[in-house]
Amino acid sequence: MNKTNVLLIGSGGREHAIAWKLAQSPLLNRLFIAPGNAGTAKVGINMPLAIIDFENIKQFVLSNSIDLLVVGPEEPLVKGIHDFFLNDELLKCIPVIGPQKAGAELEGSKDFAKRFMIKHGIPTAAYQTFSAETLDEGLAFLKTLNPPFVLKADGLAAGKGVVICKTVEEAETELTDMLANRKFGNASTLVVIEEFLDGIELSAFAITNGKEYLMLPEAKDYKRIGEGDSGPNTGGMGSISPVPFVDAKFRSMVEERIIKPTIEGLRKDGIPYQGFLFFGLMNVKGNPIVIEYNVRLGDPETESILPRIKTDLLEIFLATAQGRLSEIKLEIDPQTAACVMIVSGGYPDDYEKGKTVSGFENISKSFVFHAGTSFDGETVVTSGGRVIAVTSLADTISSAVSQTLKSATNIIFENSYLRRDIGKDLIEQKFEK
């Protein structure tokens, strides 16, 4: 049996979790991660390649007989790495897990995603889109809505481009800052103003080749920096999987009303799609409504869903690329996974890097995924705002979170911070089984 050489693009906690899972596959020959982090170096070979340097990636792929490219983050997808492979005579036979540029617009442009959902009858909040030229119209539109107000930068903003304003005055200031002052740079050239949905957020996931699809475990992530969901948005402070209110009925609604129409809509619009689909959902009185699409796995949701997937991840990727996804029988651990992110002090604003991280050897009952680390030759040091994700499996949310927090106290670096209330809302609302 020929084994597979894989190149995984990315350097975060999502990529460490994917690399950790791929490394368990008997189908794997060699696993490279570009650029990777101190954690991925333990399960594969890190390569110092920039994630959007497609020419250098090409040379590496050809020099190392890579059989499969897996793209972790959104930026290379939105910038067309899959198209780059398809348009190159030497690369086009190498399958890519991650959509082409046309499909990646589902995440690359909030306005495109909203128009797609409206066109294909996929439930989503009412909205309008504005530019700097139509700022006055946007300010007028705000006055037609009831607070709170949801403002979304159209383009990629590292998970921080969504602002919820409680008053019309706050929304007016924010809209002006986003459009006139380019608060999020080119990402806020357009801003989507959206109806506020009152409900509970969750993330649903599927992998598809444009025809077949496989539903993956759902998760709930926690975006705000402070306990009780206070303070500014981050890339994610923790996650819980499964989500206890997602029963068979709700899961069926997600599949029939959202996942199937999305994949069918892509097909009708002539948009090829091979990779992950992430559905940011709101449970509004028992009905799933789409807040946003992402075209890759979430982070830190990946760190709670992959430990629950027993099926060989590389086999899932190969089946996706080879048009036999329907053959895969997904086996899921029924236990709850609780992930808590340990971050640098000051994050999501300014923070220091290069802090020594220690204590890994003292963790035995949890999984540790590196999110923002590097190896300086002797020690692991911090290199990002979100530094380490710790995940534990247990029978209940309470016990999984308890084990995760117990393990996380062993990870030491200067001025670290974590939220201790991940999953608390689900427990308090009597969702815990």
N, C-alpha and C positions, 0 to 999 in steps of 0.2 A: 504494500500500500504506500503510495506516494504521500509524504507528509507535507504540510503547508507552511510556507514562509510568509509571515504577516508583518506589515508595517502599520502601526497605529499612530495617528497624528494627534498630538495634544500633550498637555503637561499638568492637568488638574486632578482632583479627586475622582472625577468621572473616569478619566483615562487610567488611573491606577486601578480602579475597580474593574474596568474592562480588561486590562492587562492581567490582573490577578485571576480573573475568570478564564481567559484564554489560555493562560499558562497551565491550567489543569487539564487541557484537552489532549487526548492521545493522538489526535489528528495533527497537532502542532509540531513543526520542525524547529524553526527559529522565530522568535518574536522580537521585533525592534520597535522602540517608541521614540518619536521625534517631537519635541526634544526630551520629553519625559521629566521625571523628578527623582528625588532620592528614594521614593517608594517603588517606582516602576523599575528602577535599577536592580531591585531584588528579584524581579520575576521575568525580566527580559534585558535587552541591551539598549541603553539610551543612545541616541544619535543627535548631535547638535545641529539639527536642521530647523530653520524657521518655518512655521506652519503655512505661510503663504509664499514661500520661495519654491514655486512649482518646478523650476528648472533643476534646482539642486535635488529636490525630491525625485524627479525623473532619473537623474544620474544614479542616485542611491538605489532606487527600485531596480534599475537594469543591472547594476553592478552586483546586487545581492540576491538576484533571482526571486524577487518578491512575487508571490502568487495572489495576494489579496491586500487591498488597502482599506483600512477602517479609519474613518474620519470622526474624531471625537467632538471638537467644538464647531460652532456655527460659521465662524469667519471664513475658513477655507471653502466651505460649501457655497456660501453666498457669493464668494469671489470666483467660483467656477472650477474648483479642482477636479471634479468629476468630468466636466466638459473638456478640460485640459487633457485628461487621460484618453477620453473617447476620440479626440481630434488628433491624437498622436499615433502614427503607424506602429510604433514600438510598444506603446502602452495600452492600446485600445482593447487588447485581449485580457487585460488584468482587471478583474472585477473590483468595484468600489462600493463599500457600504457607506451610503450618504448620497442624497439626491443631487441631480444636476442643478445648474443655476436657476432654471425656470421653476423647479419645485422648491428650491431653497428660498424663493421669494415669499413663501408662506411665513417665514420668520424674518426675512430681510426687509419686508415692508408691511407694517401693520395695516396700511390702507389697502394694499393688494389682498391681504388675508381677509379683511372685512368684506371687500367686494366679492371675493370668492365664496365666502359663507352665505352672503345674501343671495347670490346667483344660484347656489345649489341647495338652498332651503335648509341650511345647517343652523340650528338655534344659536343666536348670539345677541348681544346687547345692541340697541339702536345707537347710531353714531353719525357724526359728520367729520370731514377732514378739512383742515385749514393750513394755509401757508402764510408767510410774512405779508404777502400782498393782500391776503384776505383776513388779516388780523382783526380788523374792525367787525367783520361779519362773525368771526369766532367769538369776540367779546359779546356781541349781541345774542348769539346762539346760547351762550352760557345763561343768559337771563331768562331763557325759555325753559330751562331745566330746574329740577328740584335738587338741592344738595343731598349728599356730597357729589363731587364732580370727579370724573376719571379722565386724566390727560395722559396720552401715550405718545412718546416720540416715535415717529414712523419707522426709523431705521434701527440698526443694532446699537445698543447702549449698555452692553455688559450686564443686562438684567436690572438696570437702574433707571430705565427710561419711562417708568410708569409712576405717576404722581396722583394721589388722591387728596383732594382739597375739600375742606369742610364748609367753607363759606364762598360766596360768589366773589368777594373781594380777594381772597386768597387765590382762587382759580384765575381771576383776571391777571393778577401779578405773575402767576406761574406761566400762564399762556404767553404773556408778553416776554417773559424771560426765555422761554423755550424758542419762540419764533423770532422775535426781534433781536434778542441777545445771543441766540444760538447756544443756549445752555448746554445742550448735548451735541454741539458741533453739527456736522452734516446729518446726524441721526434725527435732529429736530428741524430739518428743512420743512417737513410736514408734521403736523400734530393731529392726532385723532382725539376728538372729544367724544366720550362714550357715556351712555346711560349707566348709572351705578346699579349694580346687582347686589341685593342683600342675601347672603347665603354663606356657605362654607366652601372654601377652595379645595381642590384636589387636582392631582396630575394623573392622567391616563396615558398609556403608551402602547404602541403597536410597532411591529416591523413588517415591511411590505416590499414586494418587488413590482408593485403597480397592479398586480392581478390578485395574488394571494396575500393573506396577511395573518399575523399571529398576534393576539392580544397578550400583552405582558402584565405583570402585577401593577396595580396602581399604588400611588403614594400621596402623602400630604406633606408639603414642605413649609418651612417657616422662614419668611423673607426678612422680617424686621430685626434690627440689631438688638433691641431691648426685650426683656421679659414682658409678658402680657401683650406681645405684638406692638411694642412701642418703638419710637425712633425711626430713623431713615431705613429705606430698603437696602438690602445687601444682595449678594449672589445666592444666599441661602444659608441659614444657621442650623438646619437640622431637618430630619424627615422621618416619617413613620409609614411603614407598609406591613400588612394591608391597611386600608382605611375602613374602620369598622362599620360605617353606615353604608358601604358599598356592598349590597347584597346581590343576589342573582338577578332580581328585577331591575335594579339600578344599572348593573353591569350590562344587561341586555339593552336597556335604553341607550347607553353610551355607544354600544356596538351598532344598533339599528339606526339611531338618529344622527350619529356623529361620525363614527369610524367608517362604516360602509359608504355613506354619502360623500365623505371626503375623498376616499380612494376612487369611487366612481366619478366624482367631479373632476379629479385630476385626469382620469382616462378620457372623459368627454372633452376636456379642454386640450387634449393632446400633450399633456405634460407627463413625461416619463418620471417614475419615482422608484428609487431603490434605496431603502434605508429606514431609519427610525422616524416615526411620527409621534410627537409629544402634543397632547391636548391639555392645555390649561383650562380647567373646568370650574364652574361654580354650581354647587348643588343648591338650587333655588326651589324650596318647598318640594323636594323630591324629584325635581327635573334637572338634568344636566344641561348647562348652557356653556358654550365655548367662550372663554375670555381671550385666548390666544393660541396660536400654533407655535411650536418649535420644531426644527427639522433634525434634531439629535436628542439624545437622552438628556434628562435634567441632571443638575448637580446642586444639591446633594441627594436627589432622589435615587440616582444610580447606586449610591452607596448603601441604600436600604433595599432596593429591589433585586440587585444581582445576587446578594447572599441568599435570597430566597429561591432563586432559579436553580434547579438541580440539573436541568438539561444542559448538554454541552453547548456553550455559546459559539464556539467555532463551527460546530455542525449547523447551528441555526444560521450563521452568516453564509456558509457555503450553500445551504439549501435555498436561501434567499436569492443568491446570485445565480444558482443553477435552475431556478424555476420549479423547485420541488418543496416549497415551504409547507404545503399541505400534508406532507409526509411526517412533519415534526409533531411529536406529542409532547407538549410542554408539561414538565413536572415541577410543581411549586411546593416549597416547604410551607406548611400551614402556620408556622410560628410567626410572631410579630418581630419585625426588624425595627430597631430604633437607632437612628444616626444623629450624633451631635457633632457640630463643627467647632473646633477650637481655633480662634482667630487672633490676629495681632492686635494689641491695644491701639485704639485710635481708628481702626477699621469701622465703617467704610470710608472714613476721611483719611487724613494723613497717618501713616504708621511707619515704623522703622523696620528694616530688613536686617538679615545677617545674625539674628539671635540664635544661639545654640539650642537645639532641641534634644532632650534626653528622656529616658524612662521607658523606651519601647520594650526592653527586656522584661519589664514587670507586668506586661499584659499577656494573659493567656486565654481569657474567656470572651474576648471581643476581637473584631477585625479592625485593623488600623489602615486607613487609606490616606496617603499623602496628597495634599491639595496644593500647597504652596511651599515646597521645600527644595533645597538643592544640597549636594554633597560637596564639601570643600576639600575633599581628599582625606580628611580625618573624622569630621563630624557632620551631622545633619544640621543645616541652618535654615532659618525662615527666609522665604523669597517672595511671599505674597501676603495678602490680607487674610484669606482663609488658609490655614496652615495644615491642620490635621482633622480628618473625619474619623470618628470612632463609632462602630456599629456593633450591636449585640442582638442575638436572637433569643426569644423567650416566649412563654405561653401567653403572656399578657403585655399590654403596653407598659403598665407600671413596672413590671419586673424587667422588661427589656431596657427601659430608660434607666432604671436603677443600676443595672449592670453596666450600661454605657457610661454613666456618670462616675461610677466607681472606677472603671478602667481609665477614664479620661483624666482623673486626678493624678495618674502616674506619668502623664505626658507633661514635661516641664520645659517652659521657656519664658524668658523675661516678659512681663506685662501681657500675659495671655488672658483670654476671656472666652467664656462660653455661656450659652443660655441653659438654665437648669429646668426650664418649664416646657421643653419640647414634649408634645403629646398630652400636656395637662388639660387642654381644652377638650380633647376627645374623651378623656376620663371623666371630667366634670359634667359633660353633657350626657353622661350615662351611655356613651357609645361603646365603652369597653365591654367586651364579652365576658 
